[in-house]
Amino acid sequence: MQRQTTAHLTLDVTSPARLVLEVAVELSHDLTEQLTVTSAGRPVVPREVADPHGTRLHVLDVGPGPLTVDYSATVTGRAEQEPGSPADEFLYLRPSRYCESDVLAPTARYEFAGVAGVDLLGAVSSWVGTRLAYVPGSSLPTDGAVRTLLARQGVCRDYAHLVVALLRALDVPARVAAVYAPGLDPMDFHAVAEAYVDGHWRVVDATTLAPRSTLVRIATGRDASDTAFLSVHRGFASLREVVVTAVVDVLPDDDVRELVSIG
């Protein structure tokens, strides 16, 4: 399997700012890549930092003016799956900013009483997928799983947050992954949930918008606060354009009954 991904961002920086990008593919892949950044027409070399979740952060200190980011990667084959650590298991059982598993615990226990293991992943995915409507622009950046369930609509990150919150409420470690997703329509950065079952992280995507076996990992974390493709610190910047592409040499079918890991 060969996958090709690109991301193009344009911003207006209105005061000196520190920007943190999460657009690069995880280094566990066999890949060739290029990242180019220009600020006010001049090239900028970002500083790469690995966060505690293994995500590659690219940090930029820039002045006012237009800024463009272009990233491309060719990924060959599939990444090896690393086993989860005991520390990760405990970390991803806790409630977090956008995944209020403590608040949703009564709902989760009522809706999924008697369901466990692999069957639980399918049950939660189907439950979320049938109760939410995918509506672009329907949610706010501050919306968490509780608000999403009340609104009954959202986008991929909202679906992922609700899945993660329900699974954590049922004592299944769960996290959010930001990915490139060949086959996604409309094309964009994509977010999915991952559940830790029988020693492996398995994808749970209640949107069913892209084949899970084609996903390419960008970032991993507790929720969107760890996986945003752009964060702005110490200044101001407005995002003007985002263009994402992701293609694969052969687009496979996706059997929702199968266990799939990001690779």
C-alpha positions as CSV (number, residue, x, y, z in Angstrom):
1,M,0.0,0.0,0.0
2,Q,1.3,3.5,-0.9
3,R,-0.4,6.6,0.3
4,Q,0.3,10.2,-0.6
5,T,-0.8,13.1,1.5
6,T,-0.6,16.9,1.3
7,A,-1.6,19.9,3.4
8,H,-1.6,23.5,2.4
9,L,-2.4,26.3,5.0
10,T,-2.5,30.0,4.6
11,L,-2.6,32.4,7.5
12,D,-2.6,36.1,8.2
13,V,-0.3,36.8,11.2
14,T,-1.3,40.2,12.7
15,S,1.2,40.3,15.6
16,P,4.4,38.4,16.4
17,A,3.3,34.8,17.3
18,R,4.4,31.3,18.1
19,L,2.6,28.8,15.9
20,V,2.6,25.0,16.6
21,L,1.8,22.8,13.6
22,E,0.6,19.2,13.8
23,V,0.5,18.2,10.1
24,A,3.5,15.8,9.7
25,V,3.0,12.0,9.5
26,E,4.2,10.0,12.4
27,L,7.8,8.8,12.0
28,S,6.9,5.1,12.6
29,H,6.0,5.0,8.9
30,D,8.4,4.4,5.9
31,L,8.0,7.8,4.3
32,T,9.5,10.6,2.3
33,E,8.3,14.1,3.2
34,Q,8.8,17.8,2.7
35,L,7.7,20.7,4.9
36,T,8.0,24.3,3.5
37,V,7.0,27.4,5.4
38,T,7.2,31.0,4.2
39,S,6.5,34.1,6.3
40,A,6.0,37.4,4.5
41,G,7.7,35.8,1.5
42,R,10.8,34.5,3.4
43,P,11.5,30.9,4.2
44,V,11.2,29.8,7.8
45,V,12.7,26.7,9.3
46,P,10.5,25.2,12.0
47,R,11.8,23.5,15.1
48,E,10.6,19.9,15.6
49,V,9.6,18.7,19.0
50,A,8.0,15.4,20.0
51,D,5.2,15.6,22.5
52,P,4.5,13.0,25.2
53,H,2.1,11.2,22.9
54,G,4.7,10.8,20.1
55,T,3.2,13.5,17.9
56,R,5.6,15.6,15.9
57,L,5.2,19.3,16.7
58,H,6.7,21.9,14.3
59,V,7.2,25.2,16.2
60,L,7.5,28.6,14.4
61,D,8.2,32.0,15.8
62,V,7.1,34.5,13.1
63,G,6.4,38.2,12.7
64,P,3.3,39.9,11.1
65,G,2.4,39.1,7.5
66,P,1.1,36.3,5.3
67,L,2.2,32.8,6.1
68,T,2.0,29.7,4.1
69,V,2.6,26.0,5.0
70,D,3.0,23.2,2.5
71,Y,3.5,19.6,3.6
72,S,3.7,16.5,1.5
73,A,4.4,12.9,2.3
74,T,4.6,9.6,0.5
75,V,4.0,6.6,2.9
76,T,4.9,3.1,1.7
77,G,3.6,0.0,3.5
78,R,2.1,0.1,6.9
79,A,3.6,1.1,10.3
80,E,4.3,-1.5,12.9
81,Q,1.9,-1.4,15.8
82,E,3.5,-0.6,19.1
83,P,1.9,-2.1,22.2
84,G,0.3,0.3,24.7
85,S,2.0,1.0,28.0
86,P,0.3,0.6,31.4
87,A,0.7,4.3,31.9
88,D,-1.1,5.0,28.6
89,E,-3.9,2.7,29.6
90,F,-4.5,4.7,32.8
91,L,-4.1,8.1,31.1
92,Y,-6.7,7.2,28.4
93,L,-9.2,6.1,31.0
94,R,-9.5,9.5,32.6
95,P,-12.0,12.2,31.7
96,S,-10.5,15.0,29.6
97,R,-11.4,18.5,28.3
98,Y,-13.6,17.3,25.4
99,C,-14.4,13.8,26.5
100,E,-16.4,14.1,29.7
101,S,-16.7,10.4,30.5
102,D,-17.6,11.0,34.1
103,V,-20.7,13.0,33.1
104,L,-21.7,10.4,30.5
105,A,-21.1,7.3,32.7
106,P,-24.8,6.8,33.5
107,T,-25.8,7.0,29.8
108,A,-23.0,4.6,28.8
109,R,-23.9,2.0,31.5
110,Y,-27.5,2.1,30.6
111,E,-27.1,1.9,26.8
112,F,-24.4,-0.8,26.8
113,A,-25.2,-3.0,29.8
114,G,-24.0,-6.5,29.2
115,V,-21.8,-5.6,26.2
116,A,-18.0,-6.0,26.4
117,G,-14.8,-6.5,24.5
118,V,-14.8,-6.4,20.8
119,D,-18.6,-6.3,20.6
120,L,-18.6,-3.1,22.6
121,L,-16.6,-1.3,20.0
122,G,-19.1,-2.0,17.3
123,A,-22.0,-1.3,19.6
124,V,-20.7,2.2,20.6
125,S,-19.7,3.0,17.0
126,S,-23.2,2.1,15.7
127,W,-24.9,3.9,18.6
128,V,-23.0,7.2,18.0
129,G,-23.3,6.9,14.2
130,T,-27.1,6.5,14.3
131,R,-27.7,9.3,16.9
132,L,-25.6,12.0,15.3
133,A,-26.0,13.8,11.9
134,Y,-22.8,14.8,10.2
135,V,-23.3,18.5,9.6
136,P,-20.2,20.6,8.6
137,G,-19.9,23.8,10.6
138,S,-22.5,22.7,13.1
139,S,-20.3,22.6,16.2
140,L,-18.0,25.1,18.0
141,P,-14.3,24.5,18.7
142,T,-15.2,24.4,22.4
143,D,-17.9,21.7,22.1
144,G,-17.3,18.5,24.0
145,A,-19.0,15.1,24.0
146,V,-21.9,16.1,26.2
147,R,-22.8,19.1,24.0
148,T,-22.4,17.0,20.9
149,L,-24.9,14.4,22.3
150,L,-27.4,17.1,23.2
151,A,-27.1,18.8,19.7
152,R,-27.3,15.4,17.9
153,Q,-24.9,16.7,15.2
154,G,-21.3,17.5,14.6
155,V,-18.2,16.7,12.5
156,C,-15.6,14.0,12.8
157,R,-13.9,15.3,15.9
158,D,-17.3,15.5,17.7
159,Y,-18.1,11.9,16.7
160,A,-14.6,10.8,18.0
161,H,-15.1,12.7,21.3
162,L,-18.4,11.0,22.0
163,V,-17.1,7.6,21.2
164,V,-14.0,8.1,23.4
165,A,-16.1,9.4,26.3
166,L,-18.5,6.5,26.2
167,L,-15.7,3.9,26.0
168,R,-13.8,5.5,28.9
169,A,-17.0,5.5,31.0
170,L,-17.1,1.7,30.4
171,D,-13.4,1.3,31.5
172,V,-12.0,0.9,28.0
173,P,-9.0,3.0,27.4
174,A,-9.7,5.3,24.5
175,R,-8.0,8.2,22.7
176,V,-8.3,10.5,19.6
177,A,-6.1,10.3,16.6
178,A,-5.8,12.9,13.9
179,V,-5.2,11.3,10.5
180,Y,-4.9,11.7,6.8
181,A,-7.8,9.7,5.3
182,P,-7.7,8.5,1.7
183,G,-11.3,8.2,0.4
184,L,-12.7,10.8,2.8
185,D,-15.4,13.0,1.3
186,P,-15.3,15.9,1.8
187,M,-11.5,15.8,2.1
188,D,-10.0,17.4,5.1
189,F,-8.0,16.5,8.2
190,H,-9.9,13.6,9.9
191,A,-10.3,12.6,13.5
192,V,-11.1,9.1,14.7
193,A,-11.3,7.3,18.1
194,E,-9.0,4.4,19.1
195,A,-9.8,1.8,21.8
196,Y,-7.3,-0.4,23.6
197,V,-8.6,-4.0,23.4
198,D,-6.6,-7.2,23.9
199,G,-3.3,-5.4,23.8
200,H,-3.9,-3.4,20.6
201,W,-5.2,0.0,19.7
202,R,-8.2,-0.4,17.3
203,V,-9.8,2.3,15.2
204,V,-13.4,3.2,15.9
205,D,-14.8,5.7,13.3
206,A,-18.5,6.2,13.8
207,T,-18.6,8.5,10.8
208,T,-17.7,5.6,8.4
209,L,-16.5,8.2,5.9
210,A,-13.2,6.6,5.0
211,P,-11.7,3.0,5.0
212,R,-9.9,2.6,8.3
213,S,-7.1,0.6,6.8
214,T,-5.9,3.6,4.7
215,L,-5.6,6.0,7.6
216,V,-2.2,7.7,8.2
217,R,-1.5,8.9,11.7
218,I,-0.6,12.5,12.3
219,A,-1.3,13.1,16.0
220,T,-2.5,11.1,19.1
221,G,-3.9,12.4,22.3
222,R,-6.6,12.6,24.9
223,D,-8.8,14.7,22.7
224,A,-8.7,17.6,20.2
225,S,-6.7,19.7,22.7
226,D,-3.8,17.4,21.9
227,T,-4.4,16.8,18.2
228,A,-5.2,20.2,16.6
229,F,-3.4,20.8,13.4
230,L,-2.7,24.5,14.3
231,S,-2.2,26.2,17.7
232,V,-1.4,29.9,18.1
233,H,0.5,31.2,21.1
234,R,1.9,34.6,22.1
235,G,0.2,36.5,19.3
236,F,-2.6,36.5,16.8
237,A,-3.1,34.8,13.5
238,S,-6.2,34.1,11.3
239,L,-6.5,30.9,9.3
240,R,-7.5,31.7,5.8
241,E,-7.3,28.5,3.8
242,V,-6.8,24.8,4.5
243,V,-6.5,22.3,1.6
244,V,-5.8,18.6,2.4
245,T,-5.4,15.7,0.0
246,A,-4.9,12.0,0.7
247,V,-4.9,9.2,-1.8
248,V,-4.0,5.5,-1.9
249,D,-2.9,3.3,-4.7
250,V,-5.9,1.0,-4.2
251,L,-8.9,2.1,-2.1
252,P,-10.2,-0.9,-0.2
253,D,-13.6,-1.7,1.2
254,D,-14.1,-1.3,5.0
255,D,-15.9,-4.1,6.8
256,V,-17.0,-2.5,10.1
257,R,-17.0,-5.9,11.8
258,E,-13.2,-6.3,11.4
259,L,-10.7,-5.0,13.9
260,V,-8.4,-2.5,12.3
261,S,-5.4,-0.5,13.6
262,I,-3.9,2.7,12.1
263,G,-0.8,1.7,10.1
